[in-house]
């Protein structure tokens, strides 16, 4: 008979953060989908009031504006779909984390590593871009600080997930045994 391993408190915290992130991503994705669908489907003439009625020479500008609106609306739909799918994925992973599923541990490790790589890249690009565009050091320091905090948090999560008792909870190693004398 196998002995059930109690869920570590850190796994619960990571799961809650994942649920919050998933919910925010789902709402963000739905919002982008809605705005994208709106700008893709609504003719530009319906957005122009009677005071702003187009003159015949402006009809080509209206057609270009309509095409631009549909283009950006389509981009919103595509990005919204991706964000929505990622949000649903986060919610599924959070369930797996709470239940101690091995696949959820692997996915969380992968997503954490991707987040660290993204944040390191953002620190480098933010510092380079900010220095080239502005002379203000405050924006640069606050941007880099935020990324460094994110890197530290993800580093702690990565370290925590490799702890023996956490790995054992996910079935990735044998439970640690205590040796008593």
Backbone as JSON Lines, residues from 0, in Angstrom:
{"i":0,"aa":"X","n":[0.85,-1.18,0.0],"ca":[0.0,0.0,0.0],"c":[0.89,1.24,0.0]}
{"i":1,"aa":"X","n":[0.63,2.17,-0.92],"ca":[1.45,3.37,-0.98],"c":[0.91,4.43,-0.04]}
{"i":2,"aa":"X","n":[1.83,5.13,0.51],"ca":[1.5,6.17,1.47],"c":[1.31,7.49,0.74]}
{"i":3,"aa":"X","n":[0.25,8.2,1.02],"ca":[-0.04,9.47,0.39],"c":[0.87,10.56,0.96]}
{"i":4,"aa":"X","n":[1.42,11.39,0.07],"ca":[2.31,12.47,0.49],"c":[1.5,13.75,0.57]}
{"i":5,"aa":"X","n":[1.65,14.46,1.67],"ca":[0.92,15.7,1.87],"c":[1.47,16.78,0.93]}
{"i":6,"aa":"X","n":[0.56,17.58,0.36],"ca":[0.97,18.64,-0.55],"c":[1.74,19.72,0.2]}
{"i":7,"aa":"X","n":[2.95,20.05,-0.28],"ca":[3.72,21.12,0.35],"c":[3.01,22.47,0.19]}
{"i":8,"aa":"X","n":[3.15,23.33,1.17],"ca":[2.47,24.63,1.17],"c":[2.92,25.49,-0.01]}
{"i":9,"aa":"X","n":[4.19,25.38,-0.38],"ca":[4.7,26.15,-1.51],"c":[4.02,25.77,-2.82]}
{"i":10,"aa":"X","n":[3.67,24.5,-2.97],"ca":[2.96,24.06,-4.17],"c":[1.57,24.7,-4.2]}
{"i":11,"aa":"X","n":[0.94,24.8,-3.05],"ca":[-0.37,25.46,-2.98],"c":[-0.25,26.93,-3.37]}
{"i":12,"aa":"X","n":[0.8,27.59,-2.89],"ca":[1.01,29.01,-3.22],"c":[1.25,29.18,-4.71]}
{"i":13,"aa":"X","n":[2.11,28.33,-5.29],"ca":[2.38,28.39,-6.72],"c":[1.09,28.13,-7.51]}
{"i":14,"aa":"X","n":[0.28,27.19,-7.04],"ca":[-0.99,26.89,-7.71],"c":[-1.93,28.09,-7.68]}
{"i":15,"aa":"X","n":[-2.01,28.74,-6.54],"ca":[-2.89,29.92,-6.42],"c":[-2.42,31.02,-7.35]}
{"i":16,"aa":"X","n":[-1.11,31.25,-7.41],"ca":[-0.58,32.27,-8.32],"c":[-0.86,31.9,-9.78]}
{"i":17,"aa":"X","n":[-0.77,30.61,-10.08],"ca":[-1.06,30.14,-11.43],"c":[-2.54,30.33,-11.76]}
{"i":18,"aa":"X","n":[-3.41,30.08,-10.8],"ca":[-4.84,30.29,-11.01],"c":[-5.12,31.77,-11.28]}
{"i":19,"aa":"X","n":[-4.53,32.64,-10.47],"ca":[-4.73,34.08,-10.67],"c":[-4.24,34.51,-12.05]}
{"i":20,"aa":"X","n":[-3.04,34.04,-12.42],"ca":[-2.52,34.36,-13.74],"c":[-3.4,33.82,-14.85]}
{"i":21,"aa":"X","n":[-3.91,32.6,-14.68],"ca":[-4.8,32.01,-15.67],"c":[-6.08,32.79,-15.84]}
{"i":22,"aa":"X","n":[-6.66,33.22,-14.73],"ca":[-7.9,34.0,-14.79],"c":[-7.65,35.33,-15.51]}
{"i":23,"aa":"X","n":[-6.55,36.0,-15.17],"ca":[-6.23,37.27,-15.82],"c":[-6.0,37.07,-17.33]}
{"i":24,"aa":"X","n":[-5.31,36.0,-17.68],"ca":[-5.07,35.72,-19.1],"c":[-6.37,35.39,-19.83]}
{"i":25,"aa":"X","n":[-7.27,34.65,-19.2],"ca":[-8.55,34.33,-19.83],"c":[-9.34,35.61,-20.09]}
{"i":26,"aa":"X","n":[-9.41,36.5,-19.08],"ca":[-10.14,37.75,-19.29],"c":[-9.47,38.62,-20.33]}
{"i":27,"aa":"X","n":[-8.14,38.68,-20.31],"ca":[-7.41,39.45,-21.33],"c":[-7.64,38.89,-22.72]}
{"i":28,"aa":"X","n":[-7.59,37.58,-22.85],"ca":[-7.82,36.95,-24.15],"c":[-9.23,37.19,-24.66]}
{"i":29,"aa":"X","n":[-10.21,37.08,-23.77],"ca":[-11.6,37.34,-24.18],"c":[-11.78,38.8,-24.59]}
{"i":30,"aa":"X","n":[-11.13,39.71,-23.88],"ca":[-11.22,41.14,-24.23],"c":[-10.62,41.39,-25.61]}
{"i":31,"aa":"X","n":[-9.43,40.83,-25.85],"ca":[-8.81,41.01,-27.16],"c":[-9.65,40.4,-28.26]}
{"i":32,"aa":"X","n":[-10.23,39.24,-28.0],"ca":[-11.12,38.62,-28.98],"c":[-12.32,39.51,-29.29]}
{"i":33,"aa":"X","n":[-12.92,40.07,-28.25],"ca":[-14.1,40.91,-28.44],"c":[-13.75,42.18,-29.22]}
{"i":34,"aa":"X","n":[-12.68,42.85,-28.81],"ca":[-12.29,44.07,-29.53],"c":[-11.86,43.76,-30.96]}
{"i":35,"aa":"X","n":[-11.13,42.68,-31.13],"ca":[-10.71,42.29,-32.48],"c":[-11.89,41.98,-33.37]}
{"i":36,"aa":"X","n":[-12.85,41.23,-32.84],"ca":[-14.05,40.9,-33.62],"c":[-14.84,42.16,-33.95]}
{"i":37,"aa":"X","n":[-14.91,43.09,-33.0],"ca":[-15.63,44.34,-33.23],"c":[-15.0,45.12,-34.38]}
{"i":38,"aa":"X","n":[-13.68,45.31,-34.32],"ca":[-13.02,46.1,-35.36],"c":[-12.96,45.39,-36.7]}
{"i":39,"aa":"X","n":[-13.04,44.07,-36.68],"ca":[-13.05,43.31,-37.93],"c":[-14.42,43.38,-38.58]}
{"i":40,"aa":"X","n":[-15.47,43.36,-37.79],"ca":[-16.83,43.22,-38.34],"c":[-17.55,44.55,-38.59]}
{"i":41,"aa":"X","n":[-17.25,45.58,-37.83],"ca":[-18.02,46.82,-37.92],"c":[-17.48,47.69,-39.06]}
{"i":42,"aa":"X","n":[-18.35,48.09,-40.0],"ca":[-17.91,48.99,-41.07],"c":[-17.52,50.35,-40.5]}
{"i":43,"aa":"X","n":[-16.52,50.95,-41.09],"ca":[-16.0,52.22,-40.58],"c":[-17.04,53.33,-40.68]}
{"i":44,"aa":"X","n":[-17.96,53.22,-41.65],"ca":[-18.99,54.25,-41.82],"c":[-19.91,54.35,-40.62]}
{"i":45,"aa":"X","n":[-20.11,53.24,-39.91],"ca":[-20.99,53.28,-38.74],"c":[-20.34,54.0,-37.56]}
{"i":46,"aa":"X","n":[-19.03,54.13,-37.6],"ca":[-18.33,54.81,-36.52],"c":[-18.19,56.31,-36.76]}
{"i":47,"aa":"X","n":[-18.56,56.76,-37.96],"ca":[-18.45,58.17,-38.31],"c":[-19.8,58.84,-38.09]}
{"i":48,"aa":"X","n":[-19.81,59.93,-37.36],"ca":[-21.05,60.65,-37.08],"c":[-21.47,61.47,-38.31]}
{"i":49,"aa":"X","n":[-22.69,62.01,-38.25],"ca":[-23.19,62.82,-39.36],"c":[-22.33,64.05,-39.58]}
{"i":50,"aa":"X","n":[-21.8,64.63,-38.52],"ca":[-20.95,65.82,-38.65],"c":[-19.64,65.48,-39.35]}
{"i":51,"aa":"X","n":[-19.26,64.22,-39.29],"ca":[-17.98,63.82,-39.88],"c":[-18.17,63.09,-41.2]}
{"i":52,"aa":"X","n":[-19.34,63.22,-41.84],"ca":[-19.6,62.5,-43.09],"c":[-18.5,62.78,-44.1]}
{"i":53,"aa":"X","n":[-18.14,61.74,-44.81],"ca":[-17.02,61.82,-45.73],"c":[-17.42,62.48,-47.05]}
{"i":54,"aa":"X","n":[-16.54,63.28,-47.55],"ca":[-16.69,63.86,-48.88],"c":[-16.25,62.8,-49.89]}
{"i":55,"aa":"X","n":[-16.67,62.92,-51.13],"ca":[-16.31,61.9,-52.14],"c":[-14.8,61.66,-52.24]}
{"i":56,"aa":"X","n":[-13.99,62.71,-52.12],"ca":[-12.54,62.53,-52.23],"c":[-11.96,61.81,-51.01]}
{"i":57,"aa":"X","n":[-12.71,61.73,-49.93],"ca":[-12.23,61.06,-48.73],"c":[-12.64,59.59,-48.69]}
{"i":58,"aa":"X","n":[-13.37,59.12,-49.67],"ca":[-13.85,57.74,-49.64],"c":[-12.69,56.74,-49.75]}
{"i":59,"aa":"X","n":[-11.63,57.11,-50.48],"ca":[-10.47,56.23,-50.55],"c":[-9.8,56.15,-49.19]}
{"i":60,"aa":"X","n":[-9.74,57.26,-48.47],"ca":[-9.19,57.25,-47.12],"c":[-10.02,56.37,-46.2]}
{"i":61,"aa":"X","n":[-11.35,56.39,-46.4],"ca":[-12.22,55.55,-45.58],"c":[-11.97,54.07,-45.87]}
{"i":62,"aa":"X","n":[-11.74,53.74,-47.13],"ca":[-11.46,52.35,-47.5],"c":[-10.14,51.9,-46.89]}
{"i":63,"aa":"X","n":[-9.15,52.78,-46.92],"ca":[-7.86,52.45,-46.3],"c":[-8.01,52.3,-44.79]}
{"i":64,"aa":"X","n":[-8.8,53.18,-44.2],"ca":[-9.04,53.1,-42.76],"c":[-9.79,51.82,-42.4]}
{"i":65,"aa":"X","n":[-10.74,51.42,-43.25],"ca":[-11.47,50.17,-43.02],"c":[-10.53,48.97,-43.11]}
{"i":66,"aa":"X","n":[-9.65,48.97,-44.11],"ca":[-8.69,47.87,-44.26],"c":[-7.75,47.82,-43.06]}
{"i":67,"aa":"X","n":[-7.31,48.97,-42.61],"ca":[-6.42,49.03,-41.44],"c":[-7.14,48.54,-40.19]}
{"i":68,"aa":"X","n":[-8.4,48.94,-40.04],"ca":[-9.2,48.5,-38.9],"c":[-9.38,46.98,-38.91]}
{"i":69,"aa":"X","n":[-9.65,46.42,-40.07],"ca":[-9.81,44.98,-40.17],"c":[-8.5,44.25,-39.93]}
{"i":70,"aa":"X","n":[-7.39,44.83,-40.4],"ca":[-6.09,44.21,-40.18],"c":[-5.78,44.14,-38.69]}
{"i":71,"aa":"X","n":[-5.9,45.27,-38.0],"ca":[-5.6,45.27,-36.56],"c":[-6.63,44.47,-35.77]}
{"i":72,"aa":"X","n":[-7.88,44.45,-36.25],"ca":[-8.89,43.6,-35.62],"c":[-8.54,42.13,-35.74]}
{"i":73,"aa":"X","n":[-8.03,41.73,-36.89],"ca":[-7.61,40.34,-37.09],"c":[-6.43,39.99,-36.2]}
{"i":74,"aa":"X","n":[-5.5,40.91,-36.07],"ca":[-4.36,40.68,-35.17],"c":[-4.87,40.52,-33.74]}
{"i":75,"aa":"X","n":[-5.84,41.35,-33.34],"ca":[-6.42,41.24,-32.0],"c":[-7.08,39.89,-31.78]}
{"i":76,"aa":"X","n":[-7.76,39.38,-32.81],"ca":[-8.42,38.06,-32.69],"c":[-7.36,36.97,-32.53]}
{"i":77,"aa":"X","n":[-6.31,37.03,-33.34],"ca":[-5.26,36.01,-33.26],"c":[-4.56,36.05,-31.9]}
{"i":78,"aa":"X","n":[-4.14,37.24,-31.48],"ca":[-3.45,37.36,-30.2],"c":[-4.4,37.0,-29.05]}
{"i":79,"aa":"X","n":[-5.64,37.43,-29.14],"ca":[-6.63,37.09,-28.11],"c":[-6.84,35.6,-27.99]}
{"i":80,"aa":"X","n":[-6.85,34.9,-29.13],"ca":[-7.01,33.44,-29.11],"c":[-5.83,32.78,-28.43]}
{"i":81,"aa":"X","n":[-4.63,33.26,-28.73],"ca":[-3.42,32.71,-28.11],"c":[-3.42,32.96,-26.61]}
{"i":82,"aa":"X","n":[-3.73,34.19,-26.21],"ca":[-3.76,34.54,-24.78],"c":[-4.82,33.73,-24.05]}
{"i":83,"aa":"X","n":[-5.97,33.56,-24.67],"ca":[-7.04,32.75,-24.07],"c":[-6.59,31.3,-23.89]}
{"i":84,"aa":"X","n":[-5.95,30.74,-24.91],"ca":[-5.47,29.36,-24.81],"c":[-4.43,29.21,-23.72]}
{"i":85,"aa":"X","n":[-3.52,30.18,-23.61],"ca":[-2.5,30.13,-22.55],"c":[-3.17,30.24,-21.17]}
{"i":86,"aa":"X","n":[-4.18,31.09,-21.04],"ca":[-4.9,31.22,-19.77],"c":[-5.58,29.94,-19.37]}
{"i":87,"aa":"X","n":[-6.23,29.28,-20.32],"ca":[-6.86,27.99,-20.03],"c":[-5.79,26.96,-19.66]}
{"i":88,"aa":"X","n":[-4.66,27.01,-20.36],"ca":[-3.54,26.12,-20.03],"c":[-3.05,26.33,-18.61]}
{"i":89,"aa":"X","n":[-2.95,27.59,-18.19],"ca":[-2.54,27.89,-16.81],"c":[-3.52,27.28,-15.81]}
{"i":90,"aa":"X","n":[-4.81,27.39,-16.1],"ca":[-5.81,26.84,-15.19],"c":[-5.7,25.31,-15.1]}
{"i":91,"aa":"X","n":[-5.44,24.67,-16.24],"ca":[-5.27,23.22,-16.24],"c":[-4.01,22.83,-15.46]}
{"i":92,"aa":"X","n":[-2.93,23.57,-15.66],"ca":[-1.68,23.28,-14.93],"c":[-1.87,23.49,-13.44]}
{"i":93,"aa":"X","n":[-2.62,24.51,-13.05],"ca":[-2.84,24.74,-11.62],"c":[-3.6,23.57,-10.98]}
{"i":94,"aa":"X","n":[-4.54,22.99,-11.72],"ca":[-5.25,21.8,-11.24],"c":[-4.24,20.66,-11.04]}
{"i":95,"aa":"X","n":[-3.37,20.47,-12.05],"ca":[-2.37,19.41,-11.94],"c":[-1.41,19.63,-10.79]}
{"i":96,"aa":"X","n":[-1.06,20.88,-10.54],"ca":[-0.18,21.18,-9.4],"c":[-0.86,20.82,-8.08]}
{"i":97,"aa":"X","n":[-2.12,21.19,-7.96],"ca":[-2.84,20.9,-6.72],"c":[-3.01,19.4,-6.49]}
{"i":98,"aa":"X","n":[-3.14,18.65,-7.57],"ca":[-3.35,17.2,-7.46],"c":[-2.04,16.41,-7.46]}
{"i":99,"aa":"X","n":[-0.9,17.1,-7.63],"ca":[0.39,16.4,-7.6],"c":[0.68,15.6,-8.85]}
{"i":100,"aa":"X","n":[0.21,16.07,-9.99],"ca":[0.43,15.38,-11.26],"c":[1.84,15.67,-11.77]}
{"i":101,"aa":"X","n":[2.53,14.63,-12.2],"ca":[3.89,14.77,-12.69],"c":[4.0,15.67,-13.91]}
{"i":102,"aa":"X","n":[3.02,15.61,-14.8],"ca":[3.05,16.46,-15.99],"c":[2.98,17.93,-15.63]}
{"i":103,"aa":"X","n":[2.26,18.26,-14.55],"ca":[2.14,19.66,-14.13],"c":[3.49,20.17,-13.62]}
{"i":104,"aa":"X","n":[4.25,19.3,-12.95],"ca":[5.59,19.67,-12.48],"c":[6.48,19.98,-13.68]}
{"i":105,"aa":"X","n":[6.43,19.12,-14.7],"ca":[7.27,19.31,-15.9],"c":[6.88,20.6,-16.62]}
{"i":106,"aa":"X","n":[5.58,20.82,-16.81],"ca":[5.12,22.03,-17.51],"c":[5.51,23.28,-16.73]}
{"i":107,"aa":"X","n":[5.39,23.23,-15.4],"ca":[5.75,24.39,-14.58],"c":[7.24,24.67,-14.67]}
{"i":108,"aa":"X","n":[8.06,23.63,-14.68],"ca":[9.51,23.81,-14.84],"c":[9.8,24.48,-16.18]}
{"i":109,"aa":"X","n":[9.18,23.98,-17.25],"ca":[9.41,24.53,-18.58],"c":[8.97,25.99,-18.66]}
{"i":110,"aa":"X","n":[7.77,26.28,-18.14],"ca":[7.25,27.66,-18.19],"c":[8.1,28.6,-17.33]}
{"i":111,"aa":"X","n":[8.62,28.11,-16.22],"ca":[9.46,28.94,-15.37],"c":[10.78,29.26,-16.06]}
{"i":112,"aa":"X","n":[11.36,28.27,-16.72],"ca":[12.6,28.51,-17.46],"c":[12.36,29.49,-18.61]}
{"i":113,"aa":"X","n":[11.25,29.32,-19.32],"ca":[10.91,30.26,-20.4],"c":[10.73,31.67,-19.83]}
{"i":114,"aa":"X","n":[10.08,31.79,-18.67],"ca":[9.88,33.1,-18.05],"c":[11.22,33.74,-17.68]}
{"i":115,"aa":"X","n":[12.14,32.96,-17.15],"ca":[13.46,33.49,-16.79],"c":[14.19,33.98,-18.04]}
{"i":116,"aa":"X","n":[14.17,33.18,-19.1],"ca":[14.83,33.57,-20.34],"c":[14.2,34.85,-20.9]}
{"i":117,"aa":"X","n":[12.88,34.93,-20.88],"ca":[12.17,36.11,-21.37],"c":[12.54,37.34,-20.55]}
{"i":118,"aa":"X","n":[12.61,37.18,-19.23],"ca":[12.93,38.34,-18.38],"c":[14.38,38.78,-18.54]}
{"i":119,"aa":"X","n":[15.28,37.83,-18.71],"ca":[16.68,38.2,-18.95],"c":[16.79,38.96,-20.27]}
{"i":120,"aa":"X","n":[16.11,38.46,-21.3],"ca":[16.09,39.14,-22.6],"c":[15.47,40.53,-22.47]}
{"i":121,"aa":"X","n":[14.42,40.64,-21.68],"ca":[13.77,41.93,-21.48],"c":[14.68,42.92,-20.75]}
{"i":122,"aa":"X","n":[15.44,42.43,-19.78],"ca":[16.37,43.32,-19.08],"c":[17.39,43.88,-20.06]}
{"i":123,"aa":"X","n":[17.92,43.01,-20.91],"ca":[18.93,43.45,-21.87],"c":[18.33,44.41,-22.88]}
{"i":124,"aa":"X","n":[17.18,44.06,-23.44],"ca":[16.57,44.93,-24.46],"c":[16.05,46.22,-23.85]}
{"i":125,"aa":"X","n":[15.49,46.15,-22.65],"ca":[14.97,47.35,-21.99],"c":[16.1,48.33,-21.69]}
{"i":126,"aa":"X","n":[17.2,47.82,-21.17],"ca":[18.3,48.71,-20.83],"c":[18.9,49.33,-22.08]}
{"i":127,"aa":"X","n":[19.03,48.56,-23.14],"ca":[19.59,49.08,-24.38],"c":[18.65,50.09,-25.01]}
{"i":128,"aa":"X","n":[17.37,49.74,-25.11],"ca":[16.4,50.62,-25.75],"c":[16.19,51.9,-24.94]}
{"i":129,"aa":"X","n":[16.07,51.77,-23.63],"ca":[15.83,52.95,-22.79],"c":[17.01,53.9,-22.83]}
{"i":130,"aa":"X","n":[18.21,53.36,-22.82],"ca":[19.39,54.23,-22.88],"c":[19.47,54.96,-24.21]}
{"i":131,"aa":"X","n":[19.06,54.31,-25.27],"ca":[19.16,54.96,-26.58],"c":[18.04,55.98,-26.81]}
{"i":132,"aa":"X","n":[16.9,55.82,-26.14],"ca":[15.77,56.72,-26.39],"c":[15.65,57.86,-25.4]}
{"i":133,"aa":"X","n":[16.06,57.64,-24.18],"ca":[15.89,58.68,-23.17],"c":[17.19,58.91,-22.43]}
{"i":134,"aa":"X","n":[17.2,60.03,-21.74],"ca":[18.36,60.31,-20.89],"c":[18.01,60.07,-19.43]}
{"i":135,"aa":"X","n":[16.73,59.79,-19.14],"ca":[16.29,59.56,-17.77],"c":[16.72,58.2,-17.27]}
{"i":136,"aa":"X","n":[17.4,58.17,-16.17],"ca":[17.89,56.91,-15.6],"c":[16.82,56.25,-14.74]}
{"i":137,"aa":"X","n":[15.82,57.02,-14.29],"ca":[14.79,56.46,-13.41],"c":[13.99,55.36,-14.1]}
{"i":138,"aa":"X","n":[13.59,55.59,-15.34],"ca":[12.81,54.58,-16.07],"c":[13.65,53.32,-16.28]}
{"i":139,"aa":"X","n":[14.9,53.51,-16.57],"ca":[15.8,52.37,-16.79],"c":[15.94,51.55,-15.51]}
{"i":140,"aa":"X","n":[16.18,52.21,-14.4],"ca":[16.38,51.51,-13.12],"c":[15.11,50.79,-12.69]}
{"i":141,"aa":"X","n":[13.96,51.44,-12.81],"ca":[12.72,50.79,-12.39],"c":[12.38,49.61,-13.28]}
{"i":142,"aa":"X","n":[12.63,49.73,-14.57],"ca":[12.36,48.62,-15.48],"c":[13.26,47.43,-15.2]}
{"i":143,"aa":"X","n":[14.53,47.69,-15.01],"ca":[15.48,46.61,-14.72],"c":[15.17,45.99,-13.36]}
{"i":144,"aa":"X","n":[14.82,46.81,-12.38],"ca":[14.49,46.29,-11.05],"c":[13.28,45.35,-11.12]}
{"i":145,"aa":"X","n":[12.26,45.74,-11.85],"ca":[11.07,44.89,-11.98],"c":[11.43,43.55,-12.62]}
{"i":146,"aa":"X","n":[12.24,43.58,-13.64],"ca":[12.66,42.33,-14.29],"c":[13.52,41.48,-13.36]}
{"i":147,"aa":"X","n":[14.4,42.12,-12.63],"ca":[15.26,41.36,-11.71],"c":[14.44,40.71,-10.59]}
{"i":148,"aa":"X","n":[13.41,41.38,-10.13],"ca":[12.53,40.79,-9.12],"c":[11.81,39.59,-9.72]}
{"i":149,"aa":"X","n":[11.34,39.72,-10.95],"ca":[10.69,38.6,-11.63],"c":[11.63,37.42,-11.82]}
{"i":150,"aa":"X","n":[12.88,37.71,-12.18],"ca":[13.87,36.64,-12.33],"c":[14.11,35.95,-10.99]}
{"i":151,"aa":"X","n":[14.21,36.74,-9.92],"ca":[14.44,36.16,-8.59],"c":[13.26,35.28,-8.16]}
{"i":152,"aa":"X","n":[12.05,35.74,-8.38],"ca":[10.87,34.96,-8.0],"c":[10.83,33.65,-8.78]}
{"i":153,"aa":"X","n":[11.07,33.72,-10.07],"ca":[11.07,32.5,-10.88],"c":[12.22,31.58,-10.5]}
{"i":154,"aa":"X","n":[13.35,32.16,-10.12],"ca":[14.47,31.35,-9.65],"c":[14.12,30.61,-8.37]}
{"i":155,"aa":"X","n":[13.44,31.28,-7.46],"ca":[13.01,30.64,-6.21],"c":[12.01,29.51,-6.5]}
{"i":156,"aa":"X","n":[11.08,29.77,-7.42],"ca":[10.1,28.73,-7.79],"c":[10.81,27.52,-8.38]}
{"i":157,"aa":"X","n":[11.77,27.77,-9.26],"ca":[12.53,26.68,-9.87],"c":[13.29,25.88,-8.81]}
{"i":158,"aa":"X","n":[13.95,26.58,-7.91],"ca":[14.69,25.92,-6.82],"c":[13.72,25.1,-5.96]}
{"i":159,"aa":"X","n":[12.59,25.69,-5.62],"ca":[11.61,25.02,-4.75],"c":[11.08,23.75,-5.39]}
{"i":160,"aa":"X","n":[10.8,23.81,-6.69],"ca":[10.24,22.64,-7.37],"c":[11.22,21.46,-7.41]}
{"i":161,"aa":"X","n":[12.5,21.73,-7.24],"ca":[13.5,20.67,-7.22],"c":[13.82,20.17,-5.81]}
{"i":162,"aa":"X","n":[13.14,20.67,-4.81],"ca":[13.34,20.18,-3.44],"c":[12.86,18.73,-3.37]}
{"i":163,"aa":"X","n":[13.53,17.87,-2.6],"ca":[13.18,16.44,-2.57],"c":[11.73,16.16,-2.2]}
{"i":164,"aa":"X","n":[11.2,16.87,-1.2],"ca":[9.82,16.6,-0.8],"c":[8.82,17.05,-1.86]}
{"i":165,"aa":"X","n":[9.14,18.11,-2.6],"ca":[8.26,18.6,-3.66],"c":[8.3,17.62,-4.84]}
{"i":166,"aa":"X","n":[9.48,17.19,-5.21],"ca":[9.6,16.22,-6.3],"c":[8.88,14.92,-5.94]}
{"i":167,"aa":"X","n":[8.97,14.52,-4.67],"ca":[8.28,13.3,-4.22],"c":[6.76,13.47,-4.32]}
{"i":168,"aa":"X","n":[6.26,14.66,-4.0],"ca":[4.82,14.92,-4.1],"c":[4.33,14.72,-5.53]}
{"i":169,"aa":"X","n":[5.16,15.09,-6.5],"ca":[4.79,14.96,-7.9],"c":[5.2,13.6,-8.48]}
{"i":170,"aa":"X","n":[5.73,12.73,-7.64],"ca":[6.11,11.4,-8.1],"c":[7.38,11.38,-8.93]}
{"i":171,"aa":"X","n":[8.22,12.39,-8.77],"ca":[9.46,12.49,-9.54],"c":[10.66,11.92,-8.78]}
{"i":172,"aa":"X","n":[10.45,11.55,-7.54],"ca":[11.51,10.92,-6.75],"c":[10.84,10.18,-5.59]}
{"i":173,"aa":"X","n":[11.62,9.41,-4.88],"ca":[11.1,8.71,-3.72],"c":[10.99,9.71,-2.57]}
{"i":174,"aa":"X","n":[10.01,9.52,-1.71],"ca":[9.87,10.43,-0.56],"c":[11.12,10.4,0.3]}
{"i":175,"aa":"X","n":[11.53,11.57,0.81],"ca":[12.7,11.57,1.68],"c":[12.38,10.82,2.99]}
{"i":176,"aa":"X","n":[13.34,10.05,3.43],"ca":[13.15,9.31,4.69],"c":[14.02,9.93,5.74]}
{"i":177,"aa":"X","n":[13.5,9.95,6.93],"ca":[14.3,10.48,8.04],"c":[14.95,9.32,8.77]}
{"i":178,"aa":"X","n":[16.2,9.5,9.06],"ca":[16.95,8.46,9.77],"c":[16.99,8.86,11.25]}
{"i":179,"aa":"X","n":[16.42,8.0,12.07],"ca":[16.43,8.31,13.51],"c":[17.33,7.32,14.22]}
{"i":180,"aa":"X","n":[18.0,7.79,15.24],"ca":[18.92,6.95,16.0],"c":[18.27,6.43,17.24]}
